[in-house]
Amino acid sequence: MSQSHTLLIGADDKPELLERLLRIVRHRGFRLTSLDMHHTDDCNVVEITLQVTSDRPIANLQSQLDKLWDVSHVRLLPQ
């Protein structure tokens, strides 16, 4: 049974950031259901909200996203 999860990601605004995030989501076996991205007060930083579904443990995806060098934090939001 698929579970839905929401992740809040803070990262440096780089041209390749979104592509890397989406590749990790796909390779870890998650399905993207929603994506929202906006700049913070510091124009070089973005906050991304990803909503994903999968049968797999969300900790695997969270850990992989957190390893990206331009990601400052990854938080799992309560459902």
PEMO-V735893 format. One record per run of one state. SS is the DSSP state (H for helix, E for strand, - for the rest). FROM is the first residue (numbers start at 0). LEN is the number of residues. Records with the same first field share a line. If there is no record, write none. Layout:
SS->FROM-LEN + FROM-LEN
//
This chain:
-->0-2 + 12-4 + 27-3 + 39-5 + 54-3 + 66-4 + 77-2
E->2-10 + 30-9 + 44-10 + 70-7
H->16-11 + 57-9
//
